[in-house]
């Protein structure tokens, strides 16, 4: 029986546990264990080894869960947190009521659970299902372990396929890479080798091609040259070139790939890129509004009523947005994009037009609503995302377009090619579309470079705002953002809202960052250190990277406390009060990659965590089961890429040569422009100078600009 768990990594399932034999003697077991909790009865197979520090240990090769046979064992097993819905108190009541027959009652006569205090019909059914699921997962884990595969993904496999799990793994383990979150080609390939799938299997070749193209898409590319695909798959994954070519043709025949000249697209990106070009051209060329001319005097009336005075470029933007189907409004901080939108909204509303506002994220939509005084939605909510039989869909589309005369979308640099396609499909003919963003910021996390491609195509009218207005000119945040964007070193002397702390030693720099966030900045600004201050790091690893800074900041801002209950899951221990981020889209819960929230409630008994997320229409709570906590990470520090569309009272940025590979001008520019009141850079001026000099941002392989130009040339 497991007496205690000394260490456990929920990602790899590597565990250090103290185990008691039937004769009362104890030993330490180390290695991957499917589940591990005090009170769990196990049969462990492995080899004895002598650790130079910890002595004799059993190196785990395989673990079987054994049904406990004593009252203490049953209570500890049920109360260990392994079974959702049963915590220590419920376990104690169950054993008190049913004794040694407790597990038999749960499995075969769950109706008797209603006799136990605190258990109603719903909870009884939930306990029965949880125990059955736990046993089924154990079967999957035993099968995988028998083939030398880590059981880390067994729960996800079971959740996806249920009782078909072992059948799917035996027949085509490469299917896991398509269906199971977190399992990629490499893991599926390892499983395939263990279950006897031949290295020259057509399944393997096809999966290898899709894997390489998907990895390319993760880097922002919409397509890859065919020769690169053949060579890379052959070299990296040891697939013969002829077999790669056959796989490409097979996938093309199945409609999973599309090929244009030498460009190889995964189907979703091909359809999206072509669709964006066609829909954008259609919206821009509808010309239904040319009969409705704008009286220039109307702009002056709105300026007078609002106390706003537009510059020449801003006035041009308003006139163009009214008279054109599609308009791009771009510019850096302090150049008056929001002021321009306020007047434009006044013009649209004066002409009795129905206007909708949207942005890619909840934070960006909330900022847009606060700046304009109008309601704004996330794009997903605007398009009315909803579950469907085959997963999910947007209710708004060609057959059910958005009911508006004008649509204004902010932070367009964040929008990838897939989301832009869904947005454009939902716009009806004659609707004016205004796309607002800063093309010099980092491109979208997803594939494509939509805003930059549309601008570079020169097919859609673009207004560049480049004059910094007086009300923003006094801010060194704004001034230095523009200097960085021009490739110039920021001004540091005399600034009251922009500081650089020189600290070449990474350990000391990390300590300085914690001090800034926990003490110095809150005292200076009178703000909340968790909600109002954000640390933005260029990369995850290193002493001043996301992972280490999160651990240090959490210890300083939300340390363990009896009043803050905790729950383990997803490689983390989640504590009430923690700042967390969703790291992948969850269509069922309607939370998206990059959403940041606070843990407001932890229930160790039910094995659940509740997270409160910011939403432009009011904050909302989302409940996570323990098995789903791998979707969350700590967010006291986040990557600069993940901060797009957000704005914080204060931003702290480590700038170290440890981050050399990530140091680029648009990365620092994006980080600086996230701050409203204060920016503090911590590190070395050498690293900052390297970043500012490096404007050679890796070019994404996209075809949107070319497609727009081709359509424009055909119409000319």
C-alpha positions as CSV (number, residue, x, y, z in Angstrom):
1,X,0.0,0.0,0.0
2,X,1.2,3.5,-0.8
3,X,1.9,5.3,2.5
4,X,2.7,8.7,1.1
5,X,3.7,10.4,-2.2
6,X,6.9,12.4,-1.8
7,X,7.0,13.7,-5.4
8,X,4.8,13.5,-8.5
9,X,4.9,15.2,-11.9
10,X,1.4,15.0,-13.4
11,X,2.7,15.5,-16.9
12,X,5.2,12.6,-17.0
13,X,3.6,10.7,-14.0
14,X,7.1,10.3,-12.6
15,X,6.5,9.5,-8.9
16,X,8.5,9.0,-5.8
17,X,6.3,7.1,-3.3
18,X,6.8,5.4,0.1
19,X,5.2,1.9,-0.1
20,X,4.4,-0.5,2.8
21,X,4.6,-4.3,2.2
22,X,2.1,-6.7,3.7
23,X,4.7,-7.6,6.4
24,X,4.9,-4.0,7.5
25,X,8.3,-3.1,6.0
26,X,8.6,-0.1,3.8
27,X,10.6,0.8,0.6
28,X,10.8,3.7,-1.8
29,X,9.4,3.3,-5.4
30,X,10.4,5.7,-8.2
31,X,9.2,5.9,-11.8
32,X,6.1,6.5,-13.9
33,X,2.9,5.4,-12.0
34,X,-0.6,5.8,-13.6
35,X,-2.1,7.0,-10.4
36,X,-0.6,7.4,-7.0
37,X,-2.2,8.5,-3.7
38,X,-1.8,7.5,0.0
39,X,-3.9,4.5,0.8
40,X,-3.8,3.0,-2.8
41,X,-3.1,-0.7,-2.9
42,X,-0.7,-1.6,-5.7
43,X,1.4,-4.4,-7.1
44,X,4.7,-3.0,-8.4
45,X,7.0,-4.7,-10.8
46,X,10.6,-3.3,-11.2
47,X,14.3,-3.5,-10.5
48,X,16.1,-2.7,-7.3
49,X,18.7,0.0,-7.7
50,X,21.0,1.8,-5.3
51,X,20.8,5.6,-5.5
52,X,24.0,7.4,-4.4
53,X,22.0,9.8,-2.1
54,X,18.7,8.0,-1.2
55,X,19.9,4.4,-1.1
56,X,18.0,1.3,-2.2
57,X,14.9,2.0,-4.3
58,X,12.6,0.1,-6.6
59,X,12.7,1.5,-10.1
60,X,9.2,1.1,-11.4
61,X,8.5,-0.8,-14.7
62,X,4.9,-1.6,-14.3
63,X,2.1,-0.9,-11.7
64,X,-1.1,-2.7,-11.1
65,X,-3.8,-1.3,-8.9
66,X,-5.1,-3.8,-6.4
67,X,-8.5,-3.5,-4.7
68,X,-7.8,-2.7,-1.0
69,X,-8.9,-5.3,1.5
70,X,-9.0,-3.5,4.8
71,X,-11.3,-0.8,6.2
72,X,-8.3,1.6,6.5
73,X,-7.2,0.8,3.0
74,X,-10.6,1.3,1.5
75,X,-11.1,4.6,3.2
76,X,-7.7,5.9,2.2
77,X,-8.1,4.6,-1.4
78,X,-11.5,6.3,-1.8
79,X,-10.5,9.5,0.0
80,X,-7.2,9.9,-1.9
81,X,-8.6,12.2,-4.6
82,X,-8.4,9.5,-7.3
83,X,-12.2,9.2,-7.5
84,X,-14.0,12.4,-8.4
85,X,-16.8,13.1,-6.0
86,X,-15.3,11.3,-3.1
87,X,-13.1,13.2,-0.6
88,X,-11.9,12.2,2.8
89,X,-15.2,13.0,4.6
90,X,-17.4,11.1,2.1
91,X,-14.9,8.2,2.1
92,X,-15.2,8.0,5.9
93,X,-19.0,8.0,5.8
94,X,-19.1,5.3,3.1
95,X,-16.8,2.9,5.0
96,X,-18.7,3.6,8.2
97,X,-21.9,2.6,6.4
98,X,-20.8,-0.4,4.3
99,X,-17.5,-1.6,5.8
100,X,-15.6,-4.1,3.7
101,X,-18.4,-4.2,1.1
102,X,-18.0,-0.5,0.3
103,X,-16.5,-0.9,-3.2
104,X,-18.9,-3.7,-4.0
105,X,-21.8,-1.4,-3.1
106,X,-20.5,1.4,-5.3
107,X,-20.0,-0.9,-8.3
108,X,-23.1,-3.1,-8.1
109,X,-25.7,-1.5,-5.8
110,X,-25.1,2.3,-6.1
111,X,-28.7,3.0,-5.0
112,X,-27.6,2.1,-1.4
113,X,-25.3,5.1,-1.5
114,X,-28.4,7.3,-0.9
115,X,-28.5,6.0,2.7
116,X,-25.2,7.8,3.4
117,X,-25.4,11.4,4.8
118,X,-24.6,14.0,2.2
119,X,-25.1,11.8,-0.9
120,X,-28.1,12.5,-3.2
121,X,-29.1,10.7,-6.4
122,X,-26.8,12.9,-8.6
123,X,-23.8,12.4,-6.5
124,X,-24.4,8.7,-6.2
125,X,-24.5,8.3,-9.9
126,X,-21.4,10.4,-10.3
127,X,-19.5,8.3,-7.8
128,X,-20.5,5.1,-9.6
129,X,-19.4,6.5,-13.0
130,X,-16.2,7.8,-11.6
131,X,-15.2,4.4,-10.1
132,X,-16.1,2.6,-13.4
133,X,-14.2,5.1,-15.4
134,X,-11.2,4.8,-13.1
135,X,-11.2,1.0,-13.6
136,X,-11.4,1.3,-17.3
137,X,-8.6,3.8,-17.4
138,X,-6.5,1.3,-15.4
139,X,-7.1,-1.3,-18.1
140,X,-5.9,1.1,-20.8
141,X,-2.9,2.0,-18.7
142,X,-2.0,-1.6,-18.1
143,X,-2.2,-2.3,-21.9
144,X,0.0,0.7,-22.7
145,X,2.5,-0.2,-20.0
146,X,2.7,-3.8,-21.4
147,X,3.9,-2.3,-24.6
148,X,6.5,-0.1,-22.9
149,X,4.5,3.1,-23.3
150,X,4.2,5.7,-20.6
151,X,0.7,5.8,-19.2
152,X,0.7,9.6,-19.1
153,X,-1.9,9.9,-21.8
154,X,-4.2,7.0,-20.9
155,X,-6.9,9.2,-19.3
156,X,-7.1,11.3,-22.4
157,X,-7.2,8.3,-24.7
158,X,-10.0,6.8,-22.6
159,X,-11.9,10.1,-22.6
160,X,-11.7,10.3,-26.4
161,X,-12.5,6.7,-27.3
162,X,-14.1,5.1,-24.2
163,X,-14.3,1.4,-24.4
164,X,-12.8,1.5,-27.9
165,X,-9.5,2.8,-26.6
166,X,-7.5,-0.5,-26.8
167,X,-9.0,-1.3,-30.2
168,X,-8.0,2.0,-31.7
169,X,-4.5,1.9,-30.3
170,X,-4.0,-1.6,-31.8
171,X,-5.4,-0.8,-35.2
172,X,-4.1,2.7,-36.0
173,X,-2.3,4.5,-33.2
174,X,-1.6,7.4,-35.5
175,X,-5.3,8.3,-35.2
176,X,-4.4,9.4,-31.6
177,X,-2.4,12.3,-33.1
178,X,-5.6,13.6,-34.8
179,X,-8.0,13.0,-32.0
180,X,-6.4,13.2,-28.6
181,X,-5.3,16.5,-27.2
182,X,-1.6,16.5,-26.2
183,X,-0.7,13.4,-28.3
184,X,1.3,14.3,-31.3
185,X,3.0,12.2,-34.0
186,X,6.1,11.4,-31.9
187,X,4.0,9.8,-29.1
188,X,1.7,8.0,-31.5
189,X,4.8,6.8,-33.4
190,X,6.3,5.3,-30.2
191,X,3.0,3.6,-29.4
192,X,2.9,2.3,-33.0
193,X,6.3,0.7,-32.8
194,X,5.4,-1.0,-29.5
195,X,2.2,-2.5,-30.9
196,X,4.0,-3.7,-34.1
197,X,3.1,-1.2,-36.8
198,X,5.7,-1.4,-39.6
199,X,8.0,1.7,-40.1
200,X,7.0,1.8,-43.8
201,X,3.3,1.7,-43.0
202,X,1.2,4.0,-45.2
203,X,-0.5,5.1,-42.0
204,X,2.8,6.2,-40.6
205,X,3.9,8.1,-43.7
206,X,0.5,10.0,-43.9
207,X,0.7,10.8,-40.2
208,X,4.3,12.0,-40.6
209,X,3.3,14.4,-43.4
210,X,0.4,15.9,-41.5
211,X,2.6,16.2,-38.4
212,X,5.3,18.1,-40.2
213,X,2.7,20.5,-41.8
214,X,1.0,21.0,-38.5
215,X,4.2,21.8,-36.8
216,X,4.9,24.3,-39.6
217,X,1.4,25.8,-39.0
218,X,2.3,26.1,-35.3
219,X,5.1,28.4,-36.5
220,X,2.6,30.6,-38.3
221,X,2.9,29.1,-41.8
222,X,-0.1,28.4,-44.0
223,X,1.8,26.2,-46.5
224,X,5.2,24.6,-47.1
225,X,7.1,23.9,-50.3
226,X,6.6,20.3,-51.4
227,X,10.3,19.6,-51.7
228,X,10.8,20.8,-48.1
229,X,8.0,18.5,-46.9
230,X,9.6,15.5,-48.6
231,X,13.1,16.2,-47.4
232,X,12.1,17.1,-43.8
233,X,9.8,14.1,-43.3
234,X,12.5,11.9,-44.8
235,X,15.4,13.3,-42.8
236,X,13.6,13.8,-39.4
237,X,11.3,10.9,-39.3
238,X,13.1,8.3,-41.5
239,X,10.4,7.9,-44.1
240,X,11.7,7.1,-47.6
241,X,11.0,10.0,-50.1
242,X,9.0,7.8,-52.4
243,X,6.7,6.9,-49.5
244,X,6.3,10.5,-48.6
245,X,5.3,11.4,-52.1
246,X,2.8,8.6,-52.1
247,X,1.4,9.8,-48.8
248,X,1.1,13.4,-50.1
249,X,-0.9,12.1,-53.2
250,X,-3.0,9.9,-51.0
251,X,-3.9,12.7,-48.6
252,X,-4.6,15.0,-51.6
253,X,-7.0,12.4,-52.9
254,X,-8.8,12.3,-49.6
255,X,-9.1,16.1,-49.5
256,X,-6.8,16.4,-46.5
257,X,-4.2,18.3,-48.5
258,X,-4.3,20.8,-51.3
259,X,-1.4,21.5,-53.7
260,X,-0.9,24.7,-55.7
261,X,2.3,24.6,-57.9
262,X,4.9,23.5,-55.3
263,X,2.9,24.8,-52.2
264,X,1.4,22.1,-49.9
265,X,-1.5,23.2,-47.7
266,X,-3.4,21.3,-45.0
267,X,-7.0,21.6,-46.1
268,X,-8.3,24.0,-43.4
269,X,-5.6,26.6,-44.2
270,X,-6.1,26.3,-48.0
271,X,-9.9,26.8,-47.7
272,X,-9.4,29.7,-45.2
273,X,-6.8,31.6,-47.2
274,X,-8.7,31.3,-50.4
275,X,-11.9,32.1,-48.7
276,X,-10.6,35.2,-46.9
277,X,-9.3,36.6,-50.3
278,X,-12.6,36.0,-52.0
279,X,-14.9,37.3,-49.2
280,X,-12.7,40.4,-48.6
281,X,-12.8,41.2,-52.3
282,X,-16.6,40.7,-52.4
283,X,-17.2,42.9,-49.4
284,X,-14.8,45.6,-50.7
285,X,-16.4,45.5,-54.2
286,X,-20.1,45.5,-53.3
287,X,-20.4,49.3,-53.8
288,X,-24.0,49.3,-52.5
289,X,-23.2,52.4,-50.4
290,X,-22.0,54.7,-53.2
291,X,-25.5,56.1,-53.5
292,X,-25.3,57.3,-49.9
293,X,-22.7,60.2,-49.9
294,X,-21.3,61.5,-46.6
295,X,-21.8,65.2,-46.0
296,X,-18.4,66.5,-44.7
297,X,-20.2,68.9,-42.4
298,X,-21.5,65.9,-40.4
299,X,-17.9,65.1,-39.2
300,X,-17.5,68.7,-38.0
301,X,-20.8,68.5,-36.1
302,X,-19.7,65.3,-34.3
303,X,-16.3,66.8,-33.5
304,X,-17.9,69.9,-32.0
305,X,-20.4,67.8,-30.0
306,X,-17.7,65.5,-28.6
307,X,-14.9,68.0,-28.2
308,X,-12.7,66.0,-30.5
309,X,-10.5,67.6,-33.2
310,X,-9.4,65.2,-35.9
311,X,-6.1,65.4,-37.7
312,X,-6.0,65.1,-41.5
313,X,-5.3,61.4,-41.5
314,X,-8.0,60.7,-39.0
315,X,-10.5,62.7,-41.0
316,X,-9.5,60.7,-44.1
317,X,-10.0,57.5,-42.2
318,X,-13.6,58.5,-41.2
319,X,-14.5,59.5,-44.8
320,X,-12.9,56.4,-46.2
321,X,-14.6,54.0,-43.8
322,X,-18.0,55.5,-44.7
323,X,-17.4,55.4,-48.4
324,X,-15.6,52.1,-48.8
325,X,-16.7,48.5,-48.2
326,X,-13.4,47.6,-46.3
327,X,-11.0,50.0,-44.6
328,X,-7.8,49.3,-42.7
329,X,-6.9,51.7,-39.9
330,X,-3.4,51.2,-38.5
331,X,-1.0,53.0,-36.3
332,X,1.1,52.8,-33.2
333,X,0.2,53.9,-29.6
334,X,-1.0,57.5,-29.1
335,X,-1.8,58.1,-32.8
336,X,-5.5,58.5,-32.3
337,X,-7.0,55.2,-33.5
338,X,-9.6,55.2,-30.6
339,X,-10.4,58.9,-31.2
340,X,-11.0,58.2,-34.8
341,X,-13.3,55.4,-34.0
342,X,-15.4,57.6,-31.7
343,X,-16.1,60.0,-34.5
344,X,-16.7,57.2,-37.0
345,X,-19.2,55.7,-34.6
346,X,-20.9,59.0,-34.3
347,X,-21.2,59.3,-38.1
348,X,-22.6,55.8,-38.5
349,X,-25.1,56.3,-35.7
350,X,-26.1,59.8,-37.1
351,X,-27.0,58.0,-40.3
352,X,-29.1,55.5,-38.3
353,X,-26.8,52.6,-39.1
354,X,-26.6,49.5,-36.9
355,X,-23.0,49.1,-35.7
356,X,-21.2,46.1,-34.1
357,X,-17.9,46.1,-32.4
358,X,-15.6,43.1,-31.8
359,X,-12.1,42.0,-30.8
360,X,-10.3,38.6,-30.7
361,X,-10.1,38.2,-26.9
362,X,-12.3,39.1,-23.9
363,X,-9.7,41.5,-22.6
364,X,-9.4,43.3,-25.9
365,X,-13.2,43.5,-26.3
366,X,-13.5,44.9,-22.8
367,X,-10.9,47.6,-23.6
368,X,-12.7,48.4,-26.8
369,X,-16.0,48.8,-24.9
370,X,-14.4,51.0,-22.3
371,X,-12.7,53.2,-24.9
372,X,-15.7,53.8,-27.1
373,X,-18.6,53.6,-24.6
374,X,-20.3,51.0,-26.8
375,X,-20.9,47.3,-26.4
376,X,-18.2,45.1,-27.8
377,X,-18.0,41.3,-28.1
378,X,-15.3,38.7,-28.7
379,X,-15.4,37.4,-32.2
380,X,-16.4,34.0,-31.0
381,X,-19.4,35.4,-29.1
382,X,-20.2,37.7,-32.0
383,X,-20.4,34.7,-34.4
384,X,-22.5,32.9,-31.7
385,X,-20.3,29.9,-31.2
386,X,-22.3,26.8,-30.2
387,X,-21.8,23.0,-29.8
388,X,-22.8,20.7,-32.6
389,X,-23.1,17.0,-33.2
390,X,-19.7,16.9,-34.8
391,X,-18.0,19.1,-32.2
392,X,-18.8,22.9,-32.6
393,X,-19.8,25.5,-35.1
394,X,-20.6,29.2,-35.5
395,X,-24.3,30.0,-35.8
396,X,-23.5,33.1,-37.8
397,X,-22.4,32.4,-41.4
398,X,-23.6,32.9,-45.1
399,X,-27.1,31.5,-44.3
400,X,-27.4,33.6,-41.1
401,X,-25.2,36.7,-41.4
402,X,-24.6,39.3,-38.8
403,X,-27.4,41.8,-38.5
404,X,-25.4,45.1,-38.9
405,X,-24.7,47.8,-41.3
406,X,-21.1,48.3,-40.1
407,X,-18.6,46.1,-38.3
408,X,-15.5,47.5,-36.5
409,X,-12.9,44.9,-35.4
410,X,-10.0,45.9,-33.2
411,X,-6.6,44.2,-32.6
412,X,-6.7,42.6,-36.1
413,X,-3.0,41.7,-35.9
414,X,-4.1,38.9,-33.4
415,X,-6.5,37.3,-35.8
416,X,-5.3,34.2,-37.6
417,X,-6.4,33.0,-41.0
418,X,-9.0,30.5,-39.8
419,X,-10.8,33.0,-37.5
420,X,-10.8,35.7,-40.1
421,X,-12.4,33.3,-42.6
422,X,-15.2,32.5,-40.2
423,X,-15.7,36.2,-39.5
424,X,-15.9,37.3,-43.2
425,X,-18.3,34.5,-44.0
426,X,-20.8,36.0,-41.5
427,X,-20.8,39.6,-43.1
428,X,-23.7,40.3,-45.4
429,X,-23.3,42.2,-48.7
430,X,-23.3,46.0,-48.2
431,X,-22.0,45.9,-44.6
432,X,-19.0,48.2,-44.1
433,X,-16.0,46.5,-42.5
434,X,-13.4,48.5,-40.6
435,X,-10.3,46.6,-39.5
436,X,-8.2,48.3,-36.8
437,X,-4.7,47.2,-35.6
438,X,-1.0,47.8,-35.3
439,X,0.8,45.9,-38.1
440,X,4.1,46.3,-36.3
441,X,3.1,44.1,-33.3
442,X,3.7,40.4,-33.2
443,X,1.5,38.5,-35.7
444,X,-1.2,36.1,-34.6
445,X,-0.4,33.0,-32.5
446,X,-2.2,30.9,-35.1
447,X,-1.2,30.5,-38.8
448,X,-1.2,33.5,-41.2
449,X,-0.2,37.1,-41.1
450,X,-3.6,38.5,-42.0
451,X,-3.3,42.2,-41.2
452,X,0.2,42.6,-42.7
453,X,-0.8,40.6,-45.8
454,X,-3.9,42.7,-46.5
455,X,-1.9,45.9,-46.1
456,X,0.9,44.7,-48.3
457,X,-1.5,43.5,-51.1
458,X,-2.5,47.2,-51.7
459,X,-5.9,46.0,-52.7
460,X,-7.8,47.3,-49.7
461,X,-7.7,51.0,-48.7
462,X,-5.4,51.6,-45.8
463,X,-5.0,54.7,-43.5
464,X,-1.7,54.9,-41.6
465,X,-1.9,57.1,-38.5
466,X,1.6,58.2,-37.5
467,X,1.2,61.5,-35.7
468,X,1.5,61.2,-31.9
469,X,-1.1,63.5,-30.3
470,X,-0.4,65.9,-27.6
471,X,-2.2,64.0,-24.9
472,X,0.0,61.0,-25.5
473,X,3.2,62.8,-26.3
474,X,4.0,63.3,-22.6
475,X,4.2,59.6,-22.0
476,X,7.6,58.0,-22.3
477,X,5.8,54.7,-22.8
478,X,4.4,56.0,-26.1
479,X,7.6,57.9,-27.0
480,X,9.8,54.9,-26.4
481,X,7.5,52.4,-28.1
482,X,7.8,54.5,-31.3
483,X,11.6,54.8,-30.8
484,X,11.9,51.0,-30.5
485,X,9.7,50.5,-33.5
486,X,12.1,52.8,-35.5
487,X,15.1,50.8,-34.3
488,X,16.2,53.4,-31.8
489,X,17.2,52.8,-28.2
490,X,14.6,54.1,-25.7
491,X,15.2,57.3,-23.7
492,X,15.7,56.5,-20.0
493,X,16.7,59.7,-18.3
494,X,14.0,61.8,-16.7
495,X,11.2,59.3,-17.5
496,X,8.5,58.8,-14.8
497,X,6.7,55.9,-16.4
498,X,9.5,54.0,-18.2
499,X,12.5,52.5,-16.3
500,X,15.4,50.2,-17.0
501,X,17.0,48.2,-14.1
502,X,20.5,47.0,-15.1
503,X,21.0,43.5,-13.6
504,X,23.3,41.1,-15.6
505,X,23.0,38.2,-13.2
506,X,19.8,36.2,-14.1
507,X,19.2,35.1,-10.5
508,X,19.4,38.6,-9.1
509,X,17.2,39.9,-12.0
510,X,14.5,37.4,-11.2
511,X,14.6,38.5,-7.6
512,X,14.3,42.1,-8.6
513,X,11.3,41.3,-10.7
514,X,9.6,39.6,-7.7
515,X,10.3,42.6,-5.5
516,X,9.0,45.0,-8.2
517,X,5.7,43.1,-8.6
518,X,5.1,42.3,-4.9
519,X,6.2,45.5,-3.3
520,X,7.6,48.4,-5.2
521,X,5.1,48.9,-8.0
522,X,2.0,48.4,-5.8
523,X,3.3,51.1,-3.4
524,X,4.1,53.5,-6.3
525,X,0.8,53.1,-8.2
526,X,-1.5,51.9,-5.5
527,X,-2.6,49.0,-7.6
528,X,-3.2,45.3,-7.1
529,X,0.0,43.2,-7.7
530,X,-1.9,40.3,-9.2
531,X,-4.7,41.9,-11.4
532,X,-2.9,45.1,-12.4
533,X,0.7,44.1,-12.9
534,X,1.8,41.7,-15.6
535,X,5.3,40.2,-16.0
536,X,5.9,39.4,-19.7
537,X,8.8,37.2,-20.6
538,X,10.3,36.5,-24.1
539,X,10.4,32.7,-23.6
540,X,9.4,29.9,-21.2
541,X,12.7,28.5,-20.0
542,X,15.7,30.0,-18.3
543,X,15.9,31.7,-14.9
544,X,14.1,34.8,-16.1
545,X,11.7,32.7,-18.2
546,X,7.9,32.2,-17.8
547,X,8.1,29.0,-15.8
548,X,10.6,30.0,-13.1
549,X,9.2,33.5,-12.7
550,X,5.7,32.0,-12.2
551,X,6.9,29.8,-9.4
552,X,8.7,32.7,-7.7
553,X,5.9,35.2,-8.1
554,X,3.3,32.7,-6.9
555,X,5.3,32.0,-3.7
556,X,5.5,35.8,-3.1
557,X,1.9,36.7,-4.0
558,X,-0.2,33.6,-3.1
559,X,1.8,31.3,-0.8
560,X,0.3,28.1,0.8
561,X,-2.2,28.9,3.6
562,X,-4.8,26.9,5.5
563,X,-7.5,29.3,4.2
564,X,-6.5,28.6,0.6
565,X,-7.5,25.1,-0.4
566,X,-5.5,23.3,-3.1
567,X,-6.0,20.7,-5.8
568,X,-3.3,18.9,-7.8
569,X,-3.8,18.5,-11.5
570,X,-2.1,19.1,-14.9
571,X,1.4,19.2,-13.4
572,X,0.4,22.0,-11.0
573,X,-1.1,22.6,-7.6
574,X,-4.0,25.0,-8.0
575,X,-4.7,27.2,-5.0
576,X,-7.6,29.7,-4.4
577,X,-6.4,33.1,-5.5
578,X,-4.1,31.8,-8.2
579,X,-3.8,33.8,-11.5
580,X,-4.2,31.3,-14.4
581,X,-4.3,31.1,-18.1
582,X,-6.2,28.8,-20.5
583,X,-3.6,27.3,-22.9
584,X,-5.9,25.8,-25.6
585,X,-9.4,26.4,-27.0
586,X,-12.1,24.6,-25.1
587,X,-15.3,24.8,-27.1
588,X,-17.4,23.1,-24.5
589,X,-16.5,25.6,-21.8
590,X,-16.2,28.5,-24.2
591,X,-12.8,29.6,-23.0
592,X,-10.0,30.3,-25.5
593,X,-6.3,30.0,-25.7
594,X,-4.8,33.0,-23.8
595,X,-7.8,33.8,-21.6
596,X,-6.6,34.8,-18.1
597,X,-8.6,34.3,-14.9
598,X,-8.4,33.9,-11.1
599,X,-9.1,30.7,-9.2
600,X,-12.0,31.7,-6.9
601,X,-12.9,28.4,-5.5
602,X,-11.3,24.9,-4.9
603,X,-13.2,21.9,-3.8
604,X,-10.9,19.0,-2.8
605,X,-13.9,16.8,-2.0
606,X,-15.4,17.1,-5.5
607,X,-12.0,17.5,-7.2
608,X,-13.0,20.7,-8.9
609,X,-11.7,24.2,-9.4
610,X,-13.7,27.3,-10.4
611,X,-12.0,30.0,-12.4
612,X,-13.4,33.5,-13.0
613,X,-12.6,34.9,-16.4
614,X,-12.9,38.5,-17.6
615,X,-15.6,39.0,-20.2
616,X,-16.8,42.3,-21.8
617,X,-20.4,41.4,-20.8
618,X,-19.6,40.6,-17.2
619,X,-17.1,38.2,-15.6
620,X,-18.1,34.5,-15.7
621,X,-17.1,31.4,-13.7
622,X,-15.9,28.2,-15.4
623,X,-15.6,24.9,-13.5
624,X,-12.7,22.5,-14.2
625,X,-12.6,18.9,-13.2
626,X,-9.3,17.6,-11.9
627,X,-8.7,15.7,-15.2
628,X,-9.0,18.9,-17.2
629,X,-6.6,21.0,-15.2
630,X,-3.8,20.4,-17.8
631,X,-5.6,23.1,-19.8
632,X,-4.5,25.7,-17.2
633,X,-1.1,27.2,-16.3
634,X,0.0,29.9,-13.9
635,X,-0.2,33.4,-15.3
636,X,1.7,35.6,-12.9
637,X,4.1,35.7,-15.8
638,X,3.1,35.0,-19.4
639,X,4.9,35.0,-22.7
640,X,4.8,38.2,-24.7
641,X,3.0,36.4,-27.5
642,X,0.2,35.5,-25.1
643,X,-0.2,39.1,-24.0
644,X,-1.5,40.4,-27.3
645,X,-4.7,42.3,-27.1
646,X,-4.3,42.9,-23.4
647,X,-3.5,46.1,-21.4
648,X,-2.2,46.3,-17.9
649,X,-1.6,49.2,-15.5
650,X,2.1,48.1,-15.3
651,X,4.3,45.7,-17.2
652,X,7.6,44.2,-16.1
653,X,9.8,42.7,-18.8
654,X,13.0,40.6,-18.3
655,X,15.5,41.4,-21.1
656,X,18.4,39.0,-20.9
657,X,20.8,37.4,-23.4
658,X,19.5,34.1,-22.0
659,X,16.5,34.9,-24.4
660,X,18.8,35.5,-27.4
661,X,16.9,33.4,-29.9
662,X,13.7,35.3,-29.1
663,X,15.0,38.8,-29.0
664,X,13.4,40.8,-31.8
665,X,12.2,44.3,-32.2
666,X,8.5,43.5,-32.6
667,X,8.6,41.4,-29.4
668,X,9.9,44.2,-27.2
669,X,7.6,46.7,-29.0
670,X,4.6,44.5,-28.3
671,X,5.5,44.1,-24.6
672,X,6.0,47.9,-24.1
673,X,2.7,48.7,-25.8
674,X,0.8,46.5,-23.3
675,X,1.3,49.0,-20.4
676,X,-0.9,52.0,-19.5
677,X,1.0,53.6,-16.6
678,X,4.4,52.0,-16.1
679,X,7.0,49.9,-17.9
680,X,10.0,48.4,-16.2
681,X,12.6,46.5,-18.1
682,X,15.0,44.3,-16.1
683,X,18.2,42.9,-17.5
684,X,21.0,44.2,-19.7
685,X,21.1,47.0,-22.2
686,X,23.1,44.7,-24.4
687,X,20.2,42.3,-24.7
688,X,17.8,45.2,-25.3
689,X,20.1,46.6,-28.0
690,X,20.2,43.2,-29.7
691,X,16.4,43.0,-29.8
692,X,16.0,46.5,-31.2
693,X,18.6,45.9,-33.9
694,X,16.9,42.6,-35.0
695,X,14.0,43.6,-37.2
696,X,14.5,40.5,-39.4
697,X,11.3,38.9,-38.3
698,X,11.0,35.4,-39.8
699,X,8.7,35.6,-42.8
700,X,5.6,33.5,-42.6
701,X,4.7,31.4,-45.6
702,X,1.3,32.8,-46.6
703,X,-0.4,33.4,-49.9
704,X,-3.2,35.8,-48.9
705,X,-1.5,39.0,-50.3
706,X,-0.9,37.2,-53.6
707,X,-4.5,35.9,-53.8
708,X,-5.9,39.4,-53.2
709,X,-3.7,40.8,-55.9
710,X,-4.7,38.1,-58.3
711,X,-8.4,38.8,-57.7
712,X,-7.8,42.6,-58.0
713,X,-6.0,42.1,-61.3
714,X,-8.8,40.0,-62.7
715,X,-11.3,42.7,-61.8
716,X,-9.2,45.6,-63.2
